[in-house]
Amino acid sequence: QCMGNTGRIVAHDPSASRLELLRENCIRLGVTTVEAVTELPPPAADADGVLVDAPCSNTGVLRRRVESRWRLLPEELPRLAQAINEEPNPVARHALWLYLLTGCRKTEILVAQWEHINWERAELRLPDTKAGRVHYIPLSAPAMALLRSIPRTDGSPYLLPGRGLSGHLVNIQKPWGRVRAAAGVVDVRLHDLRRTVG
């Protein structure tokens, strides 16, 4: 809008699917100045500027949602741990501890499978990440102990089996709501657990 559909914008993303979505939106909006590329071109000497949308910076979210928090406070952790331990749904309880102990995204934990765990190297392989590439998560001793304690469900490859068609746990908003209320941290989002790791 600021450029009035003049000039040239080079949009780079390693994910071809996100670039395709960008192209579709440009067509829909009648924007003809955006060139979407998967390979980053060399910097142009005559460029007016570079805008970086860094993953996980979350500055946009924090600006729009001032009630959001970056992470839990140290004094809140014992209350949260107690509330998670008192959660009656054991699969949701395991999921919440895994979020807190690994720093993984919600979907990454929900679709994690037993075959993705390397017990010898103490790591979790994430074959399908937001970045579009395989990622390896180091697992701490408490995370490994938790994984060893999770009972396996016959016929299910998932760490967190569910009852629906997907075969894995899909939604833990109700259990998370109970845990937040019990811990007195109602303004903490599930995503905030990622930033509390360590």
Backbone bond lengths (Angstrom), bond angles and torsions (degrees), N, CA, C in turn:
res aa  C-N    CA-C-N  psi(-1)  N-CA   C-N-CA  omega(-1)  CA-C   N-CA-C  phi
1 Q - - - 1.453 - - 1.523 111.23 -
2 C 1.333 116.19 -43.00 1.466 119.54 -177.61 1.522 111.46 -64.32
3 M 1.338 117.79 -30.53 1.466 121.59 -175.97 1.521 112.50 -90.12
4 G 1.321 116.99 -6.60 1.462 119.51 179.00 1.520 113.08 61.26
5 N 1.331 116.79 33.61 1.472 123.11 179.28 1.534 112.00 58.09
6 T 1.347 115.64 36.65 1.467 121.22 175.60 1.521 108.44 -124.60
7 G 1.307 117.49 163.72 1.455 121.63 179.94 1.525 110.81 84.56
8 R 1.323 115.33 -157.67 1.467 120.64 -177.49 1.528 109.28 -143.12
9 I 1.318 115.87 131.59 1.463 122.44 175.72 1.519 107.45 -120.87
10 V 1.328 117.21 126.44 1.461 121.91 175.90 1.519 107.42 -104.24
11 A 1.317 115.66 117.38 1.461 121.37 179.63 1.523 108.71 -105.45
12 H 1.322 115.68 121.60 1.464 120.34 -178.85 1.525 109.74 -113.12
13 D 1.330 115.38 136.75 1.457 121.88 173.26 1.521 106.85 -155.21
14 P 1.324 119.05 135.57 1.473 119.35 178.32 1.519 112.73 -70.23
15 S 1.331 117.28 -15.62 1.461 120.99 -178.90 1.526 110.44 -90.23
16 A 1.326 116.06 114.08 1.461 120.54 178.66 1.524 111.29 -63.73
17 S 1.337 117.78 -33.66 1.468 119.96 -179.00 1.529 111.20 -67.68
18 R 1.340 117.53 -38.39 1.471 119.20 177.56 1.523 111.03 -69.34
19 L 1.324 116.84 -35.40 1.471 119.38 176.81 1.523 111.10 -66.59
20 E 1.318 116.30 -37.58 1.470 119.29 177.79 1.525 110.30 -63.63
21 L 1.321 116.89 -40.28 1.461 121.02 176.45 1.533 110.44 -62.30
22 L 1.327 116.87 -40.35 1.464 121.18 176.81 1.527 110.60 -62.16
23 R 1.336 116.75 -45.83 1.475 120.27 178.93 1.524 110.96 -59.04
24 E 1.340 116.51 -44.88 1.467 120.66 179.78 1.527 110.91 -60.63
25 N 1.323 116.99 -42.44 1.466 120.16 179.43 1.526 111.51 -66.63
26 C 1.325 117.16 -37.93 1.472 119.94 177.53 1.523 110.75 -63.57
27 I 1.324 117.05 -43.05 1.473 120.80 178.08 1.526 109.62 -61.99
28 R 1.330 115.93 -46.12 1.462 120.94 -178.75 1.527 111.37 -60.41
29 L 1.344 116.47 -36.74 1.465 120.84 -177.69 1.525 113.47 -91.20
30 G 1.341 117.22 -4.04 1.455 120.62 -179.89 1.515 113.40 75.33
31 V 1.326 117.47 23.88 1.467 121.77 179.77 1.526 107.86 -88.79
32 T 1.317 116.22 124.10 1.471 120.71 -176.50 1.525 113.25 -115.02
33 T 1.313 117.85 4.02 1.466 120.74 -173.95 1.529 113.54 -98.98
34 V 1.334 118.29 1.32 1.462 121.09 -176.04 1.523 110.31 -99.36
35 E 1.330 115.36 127.22 1.462 122.27 174.45 1.525 106.87 -109.43
36 A 1.339 117.80 113.43 1.458 122.61 -177.62 1.523 109.72 -95.11
37 V 1.342 117.12 123.24 1.462 121.14 -175.16 1.525 110.82 -133.52
38 T 1.343 116.52 146.01 1.462 120.79 175.49 1.529 111.23 -89.48
39 E 1.319 117.33 -25.59 1.469 121.60 176.70 1.515 108.69 -101.95
40 L 1.310 116.06 125.18 1.452 120.31 -177.69 1.521 110.29 -71.91
41 P 1.351 117.97 122.50 1.464 120.11 179.29 1.523 110.19 -73.49
42 P 1.344 117.22 162.06 1.470 118.63 175.73 1.522 109.62 -63.06
43 P 1.337 116.72 148.36 1.470 118.91 -178.21 1.524 111.73 -60.55
44 A 1.306 115.08 136.02 1.473 120.24 179.13 1.522 109.26 -83.76
45 A 1.329 115.50 134.73 1.467 120.38 -178.92 1.524 111.15 -65.50
46 D 1.328 116.61 -26.93 1.456 119.19 -176.42 1.533 113.03 -99.18
47 A 1.344 117.26 14.90 1.465 119.83 179.56 1.527 110.09 -68.26
48 D 1.325 115.51 140.18 1.459 120.44 178.68 1.520 112.06 -79.55
49 G 1.323 117.01 -22.29 1.457 119.28 -179.10 1.509 111.87 179.34
50 V 1.328 114.47 169.28 1.460 122.39 177.40 1.518 107.14 -129.15
51 L 1.309 116.26 129.58 1.456 121.92 177.92 1.520 107.43 -114.46
52 V 1.323 116.83 123.30 1.462 121.46 -179.78 1.518 108.13 -110.92
53 D 1.319 116.10 124.23 1.457 122.35 173.89 1.518 105.55 -103.19
54 A 1.335 116.71 86.47 1.458 121.61 -174.35 1.521 110.67 -74.50
55 P 1.334 117.11 134.48 1.463 119.70 177.71 1.519 111.14 -60.85
56 C 1.309 114.83 144.47 1.464 123.10 174.91 1.523 114.18 66.43
57 S 1.329 118.91 9.67 1.462 117.99 176.24 1.517 109.30 -69.38
58 N 1.329 116.72 -35.38 1.459 124.20 174.71 1.523 113.04 59.29
59 T 1.325 118.40 14.20 1.456 119.81 -179.19 1.517 111.39 -65.97
60 G 1.307 117.67 -34.18 1.459 119.93 178.32 1.514 111.78 -64.94
61 V 1.329 115.93 -43.30 1.462 120.30 178.73 1.520 110.05 -63.39
62 L 1.316 116.77 -45.19 1.457 119.53 -178.01 1.524 111.93 -65.51
63 R 1.323 117.43 -32.46 1.460 120.11 178.50 1.531 110.36 -70.09
64 R 1.343 116.84 -39.74 1.462 120.14 -178.41 1.531 112.70 -81.64
65 R 1.331 116.90 -28.68 1.461 120.70 -177.84 1.514 108.14 -120.84
66 V 1.293 115.98 82.57 1.460 120.30 -175.08 1.526 112.14 -65.28
67 E 1.337 117.24 -18.11 1.458 119.29 178.95 1.525 112.01 -79.49
68 S 1.338 117.03 -10.65 1.460 120.83 178.92 1.517 110.02 -70.11
69 R 1.316 114.34 153.49 1.451 120.05 178.47 1.506 109.65 -117.12
70 W 1.306 115.98 159.34 1.460 120.31 178.76 1.523 110.03 -82.98
71 R 1.343 117.63 -41.69 1.464 121.01 -179.20 1.519 109.84 -161.22
72 L 1.328 113.91 170.19 1.457 119.79 175.60 1.525 109.94 -72.70
73 L 1.308 116.03 151.00 1.456 121.20 175.78 1.533 108.91 -85.20
74 P 1.325 117.94 149.77 1.472 120.22 -177.52 1.529 113.39 -54.10
75 E 1.327 116.98 -37.82 1.470 119.18 -178.70 1.537 112.88 -72.23
76 E 1.325 116.93 -14.70 1.470 120.36 178.62 1.529 112.56 -86.12
77 L 1.315 116.76 -20.58 1.466 120.22 -175.19 1.528 113.93 -60.43
78 P 1.335 120.19 -44.74 1.469 118.10 178.69 1.533 113.09 -60.93
79 R 1.333 116.78 -39.30 1.472 119.61 178.21 1.522 110.69 -65.85
80 L 1.344 116.49 -40.54 1.456 120.08 179.03 1.530 110.39 -65.43
81 A 1.321 117.47 -43.77 1.467 120.99 179.37 1.521 110.74 -59.51
82 Q 1.323 116.99 -43.61 1.461 120.43 179.18 1.530 110.62 -63.94
83 A 1.325 116.61 -42.90 1.466 120.46 -179.36 1.536 111.08 -65.28
84 I 1.327 116.95 -39.16 1.469 119.54 177.28 1.524 109.48 -64.19
85 N 1.320 117.42 -44.15 1.466 120.88 -179.52 1.518 112.87 -63.87
86 E 1.330 116.57 -26.04 1.468 121.00 -179.99 1.524 112.99 -91.50
87 E 1.334 118.32 -3.14 1.467 121.78 178.51 1.539 108.67 -63.48
88 P 1.347 117.52 125.40 1.471 119.87 -175.56 1.535 114.92 -72.02
89 N 1.327 118.06 -21.56 1.472 120.62 -179.55 1.531 107.86 -85.98
90 P 1.348 118.37 108.41 1.467 119.56 -174.68 1.526 113.60 -65.21
91 V 1.328 118.47 -34.37 1.468 120.03 -179.81 1.526 110.06 -68.36
92 A 1.326 116.93 -42.95 1.464 120.72 176.59 1.527 110.55 -64.67
93 R 1.326 116.89 -38.35 1.465 120.98 177.92 1.530 110.32 -59.92
94 H 1.338 116.22 -45.41 1.470 120.17 177.35 1.526 110.89 -62.05
95 A 1.324 116.87 -42.27 1.471 120.89 -179.55 1.520 110.75 -60.76
96 L 1.324 117.58 -45.91 1.465 120.87 -178.26 1.526 111.17 -63.70
97 W 1.319 116.99 -41.63 1.464 118.93 176.98 1.523 111.06 -64.90
98 L 1.331 117.31 -38.70 1.471 119.55 178.83 1.525 111.60 -64.65
99 Y 1.344 117.55 -39.80 1.470 119.92 175.82 1.524 109.75 -58.21
100 L 1.313 115.50 -47.55 1.455 120.82 -175.10 1.528 112.02 -68.21
101 L 1.328 117.33 -36.34 1.461 121.07 -174.85 1.525 114.44 -87.64
102 T 1.338 117.10 -19.13 1.473 118.87 -175.70 1.527 113.79 -112.41
103 G 1.326 118.01 -26.82 1.460 120.17 -175.78 1.516 113.11 77.64
104 C 1.323 117.33 12.25 1.469 120.89 179.31 1.526 110.74 -72.84
105 R 1.313 115.02 160.05 1.463 121.01 172.61 1.530 108.89 -73.53
106 K 1.337 114.96 159.93 1.462 120.11 -176.95 1.521 111.74 -55.04
107 T 1.317 117.49 -52.21 1.463 120.69 -176.68 1.517 111.50 -63.45
108 E 1.338 117.23 -36.21 1.462 120.34 -179.49 1.523 111.05 -61.05
109 I 1.323 116.62 -39.77 1.467 120.53 178.55 1.529 110.38 -72.61
110 L 1.327 116.90 -43.22 1.465 119.85 -175.48 1.529 112.64 -62.95
111 V 1.323 117.24 -33.41 1.479 119.69 -177.86 1.522 113.04 -99.02
112 A 1.338 117.83 3.15 1.467 120.89 -179.11 1.527 110.32 -62.78
113 Q 1.322 115.21 139.81 1.462 121.27 -178.75 1.521 110.44 -117.44
114 W 1.327 115.19 157.36 1.462 120.49 -179.78 1.525 111.49 -58.00
115 E 1.322 116.74 -35.77 1.472 119.01 -178.37 1.522 112.64 -69.51
116 H 1.330 117.44 -12.34 1.467 121.36 179.07 1.531 112.74 -82.27
117 I 1.328 116.85 -8.51 1.461 120.14 -178.62 1.525 109.58 -91.83
118 N 1.323 115.20 127.61 1.461 120.80 171.80 1.530 105.68 -101.23
119 W 1.330 115.86 102.02 1.459 121.35 -174.41 1.527 111.52 -67.16
120 E 1.324 117.47 -35.00 1.462 120.40 -178.55 1.531 111.51 -70.45
121 R 1.316 116.48 -41.78 1.473 120.58 -177.86 1.528 112.78 -89.44
122 A 1.336 116.77 -6.28 1.473 122.07 -178.32 1.524 110.35 54.70
123 E 1.337 115.71 59.64 1.461 119.85 177.98 1.521 110.32 -146.60
124 L 1.311 113.95 153.94 1.459 122.81 177.90 1.519 107.90 -111.03
125 R 1.323 116.64 124.19 1.470 121.64 178.42 1.518 107.94 -89.21
126 L 1.323 115.77 126.68 1.466 121.65 175.98 1.527 106.79 -106.69
127 P 1.328 118.14 100.78 1.462 119.82 -174.94 1.522 114.35 -73.70
128 D 1.331 117.81 -20.61 1.459 120.43 -176.08 1.520 109.05 -135.81
129 T 1.334 116.66 94.70 1.458 120.68 -176.85 1.521 111.42 -105.73
130 K 1.312 116.00 171.01 1.463 121.97 177.36 1.533 110.53 -58.84
131 A 1.338 115.68 -32.51 1.461 120.35 -179.42 1.526 112.30 -77.77
132 G 1.337 117.41 -7.17 1.459 120.56 177.39 1.519 114.39 80.41
133 R 1.327 117.09 18.91 1.468 119.15 178.38 1.526 109.43 -141.33
134 V 1.323 116.02 162.75 1.458 121.46 178.20 1.523 109.18 -66.82
135 H 1.319 115.36 138.23 1.467 120.76 -179.81 1.525 108.02 -132.33
136 Y 1.323 117.23 145.15 1.453 122.45 179.53 1.524 109.17 -115.29
137 I 1.332 115.87 125.40 1.458 122.08 -179.06 1.525 108.45 -104.11
138 P 1.341 118.34 119.90 1.460 119.06 174.90 1.527 109.69 -68.14
139 L 1.308 116.32 138.79 1.461 121.35 -177.63 1.527 109.76 -107.37
140 S 1.322 115.81 124.99 1.462 121.73 178.21 1.531 109.49 -71.51
141 A 1.320 115.80 168.39 1.468 120.11 177.38 1.532 111.57 -59.13
142 P 1.352 119.52 -42.96 1.474 118.25 176.58 1.538 112.87 -63.28
143 A 1.335 117.59 -36.83 1.468 120.03 178.05 1.526 110.32 -65.66
144 M 1.329 116.98 -42.17 1.470 120.63 178.31 1.526 110.43 -63.70
145 A 1.327 117.16 -41.92 1.468 120.60 178.81 1.526 110.54 -62.39
146 L 1.331 116.45 -41.38 1.463 120.23 177.92 1.524 110.44 -62.15
147 L 1.326 116.93 -47.34 1.466 120.31 -179.60 1.527 111.37 -59.97
148 R 1.325 116.99 -38.96 1.475 119.72 178.64 1.524 111.45 -66.57
149 S 1.337 117.15 -26.51 1.463 120.69 -177.68 1.529 113.56 -85.17
150 I 1.335 117.67 -14.79 1.465 120.81 -177.79 1.531 108.86 -75.26
151 P 1.332 117.62 122.39 1.469 118.53 178.60 1.532 111.10 -70.79
152 R 1.311 116.07 140.67 1.463 120.46 177.26 1.521 109.04 -83.37
153 T 1.333 115.15 144.46 1.456 121.66 178.37 1.520 108.26 -101.52
154 D 1.320 116.00 125.43 1.464 120.70 179.99 1.525 110.83 -53.50
155 G 1.327 115.97 130.21 1.454 121.60 176.09 1.517 114.73 82.50
156 S 1.343 118.10 -2.60 1.466 119.89 -179.83 1.521 109.73 -111.76
157 P 1.336 117.48 129.50 1.455 120.07 177.20 1.525 112.96 -82.87
158 Y 1.349 117.93 -7.05 1.457 122.13 -170.07 1.529 113.19 -88.96
159 L 1.329 115.42 145.32 1.462 120.69 173.51 1.521 110.13 -63.79
160 L 1.340 115.56 -37.28 1.461 122.28 -175.41 1.527 108.97 -120.35
161 P 1.336 117.34 80.52 1.467 119.68 -176.60 1.527 111.71 -67.26
162 G 1.327 114.04 149.59 1.460 120.15 178.42 1.516 110.38 -124.82
163 R 1.327 115.05 178.09 1.466 119.84 -177.95 1.523 113.37 -98.74
164 G 1.332 117.35 -9.88 1.459 120.70 -175.45 1.508 113.31 -85.57
165 L 1.333 115.20 -171.52 1.463 122.01 -176.76 1.526 112.35 -66.58
166 S 1.343 117.44 -28.66 1.467 119.82 -177.85 1.524 111.69 -67.19
167 G 1.315 116.56 -27.80 1.458 120.94 -178.38 1.516 113.57 90.58
168 H 1.331 117.29 -14.36 1.462 119.97 179.33 1.525 110.33 -122.08
169 L 1.309 115.90 163.35 1.457 121.58 175.24 1.526 108.38 -56.84
170 V 1.321 117.41 136.09 1.460 120.52 -175.29 1.528 112.03 -113.33
171 N 1.313 117.37 -41.10 1.461 119.80 -172.47 1.526 109.44 -137.46
172 I 1.325 116.13 127.37 1.463 119.16 176.19 1.525 111.39 -122.05
173 Q 1.323 117.03 26.21 1.462 119.83 -177.85 1.527 112.49 -62.59
174 K 1.338 117.97 -40.93 1.471 119.37 179.75 1.529 111.51 -65.65
175 P 1.350 118.25 -49.48 1.471 117.31 176.39 1.533 112.47 -60.34
176 W 1.333 117.58 -39.87 1.461 120.56 179.44 1.521 110.12 -63.53
177 G 1.320 117.78 -38.51 1.461 121.31 176.59 1.522 111.80 -61.71
178 R 1.339 116.75 -41.97 1.470 120.53 177.62 1.527 110.72 -63.60
179 V 1.334 116.19 -44.00 1.469 120.92 -178.77 1.522 110.29 -64.37
180 R 1.335 117.64 -45.64 1.476 120.51 179.67 1.518 111.45 -59.36
181 A 1.343 115.92 -44.46 1.462 119.93 -179.10 1.526 110.55 -64.46
182 A 1.325 117.26 -44.33 1.464 120.69 -179.16 1.521 111.92 -64.64
183 A 1.329 117.05 -34.16 1.476 121.43 -178.94 1.516 112.63 -86.12
184 G 1.345 117.47 -10.27 1.461 120.48 -178.56 1.516 113.25 72.28
185 V 1.338 116.11 32.99 1.475 121.01 179.79 1.528 109.64 -127.34
186 V 1.328 116.09 53.07 1.461 120.41 -173.35 1.522 113.27 -65.38
187 D 1.338 118.05 -17.40 1.463 120.21 179.74 1.526 112.61 -91.03
188 V 1.311 118.57 2.45 1.463 122.13 179.41 1.524 108.75 -91.02
189 R 1.341 115.50 128.28 1.460 120.79 177.64 1.525 109.57 -89.81
190 L 1.312 115.90 157.93 1.459 121.04 177.55 1.521 110.36 -55.82
191 H 1.322 116.78 -39.38 1.467 121.95 -179.14 1.533 111.36 -62.41
192 D 1.334 117.33 -26.88 1.461 120.61 -179.48 1.526 112.19 -66.34
193 L 1.332 117.40 -21.00 1.462 119.62 177.60 1.523 111.06 -63.54
194 R 1.338 117.33 -29.18 1.472 120.52 179.05 1.518 111.72 -60.30
195 R 1.317 116.39 -33.45 1.456 120.33 -175.22 1.515 112.41 -90.02
196 T 1.328 116.68 1.00 1.452 121.47 -177.97 1.524 110.24 -100.84
197 V 1.317 117.69 -6.95 1.457 122.01 -177.46 1.512 110.34 -57.41
198 G 1.341 116.08 139.27 1.458 120.67 176.48 1.487 109.83 84.90
